[in-house]
Amino acid sequence: MVNTIRLYIDAFYAIAVMALVGIACGFAAGGISGNTERGLQVALGMFALTGFVLTIRLWLMTRRPTPRAVDGTD
């Protein structure tokens, strides 16, 4: 039960980070270019790119090699 709740909290944090990065970049692009459509495109692209980076990071974290047990018979 606790692991399930922890999973949902971690997923919420990931989506919040993705949304924050996307919105910030979208506002910046829209403000610089003066084109709201371009700002929306940048926001969606950065949302997706951040999700991709977080997914790769999670994949790399789960592929860490496990340490070998030492039996002490050297």
VMD Tcl script that draws the C-alpha trace (Angstrom):
set ca {
  {0.00 0.00 0.00}
  {2.76 2.44 0.94}
  {4.73 1.61 -2.23}
  {1.66 2.35 -4.35}
  {1.15 5.72 -2.69}
  {4.85 6.51 -3.13}
  {4.58 5.64 -6.82}
  {1.66 8.03 -7.30}
  {3.47 10.81 -5.44}
  {6.58 10.34 -7.61}
  {4.45 10.38 -10.76}
  {2.74 13.57 -9.60}
  {6.14 15.21 -9.02}
  {7.32 14.16 -12.49}
  {4.21 15.56 -14.19}
  {4.48 18.77 -12.16}
  {8.12 19.24 -13.24}
  {7.19 18.51 -16.86}
  {4.34 21.04 -16.74}
  {6.46 23.70 -15.05}
  {9.25 23.41 -17.61}
  {6.79 23.38 -20.50}
  {4.83 26.40 -19.28}
  {7.95 28.43 -18.49}
  {9.51 27.73 -21.89}
  {6.21 28.35 -23.67}
  {5.75 31.74 -22.01}
  {9.35 32.67 -22.79}
  {9.04 31.66 -26.44}
  {5.70 33.40 -26.77}
  {7.06 36.56 -25.19}
  {10.19 36.62 -27.31}
  {8.54 35.84 -30.62}
  {5.19 37.53 -29.97}
  {3.50 34.47 -31.49}
  {1.19 32.56 -29.15}
  {0.99 29.57 -31.49}
  {4.78 29.22 -31.39}
  {4.68 29.48 -27.60}
  {2.17 26.62 -27.43}
  {4.33 24.50 -29.74}
  {7.39 25.13 -27.58}
  {5.44 24.37 -24.40}
  {4.21 21.03 -25.76}
  {7.65 20.17 -27.11}
  {9.38 20.92 -23.83}
  {6.73 18.96 -21.91}
  {7.44 15.95 -24.10}
  {11.22 16.44 -24.02}
  {11.23 16.69 -20.23}
  {9.16 13.51 -20.03}
  {11.66 11.77 -22.31}
  {14.62 12.89 -20.19}
  {12.92 11.79 -16.97}
  {12.08 8.42 -18.52}
  {15.69 7.87 -19.62}
  {16.88 8.88 -16.15}
  {14.51 6.41 -14.52}
  {15.59 3.67 -16.93}
  {19.26 4.29 -16.12}
  {18.55 4.28 -12.38}
  {16.84 0.90 -12.58}
  {19.69 -0.69 -14.57}
  {22.34 -0.18 -11.87}
  {24.31 -3.35 -11.28}
  {23.67 -5.02 -7.96}
  {26.72 -5.47 -5.73}
  {28.03 -9.00 -5.46}
  {27.81 -10.81 -2.15}
  {31.13 -11.36 -0.47}
  {31.55 -14.90 0.82}
  {34.92 -14.38 2.51}
  {36.64 -17.50 1.10}
  {39.53 -15.73 -0.62}
}
mol new
graphics top color blue
foreach p $ca { graphics top sphere $p radius 0.5 }
foreach p [lrange $ca 0 end-1] q [lrange $ca 1 end] { graphics top cylinder $p $q radius 0.2 }
display resetview
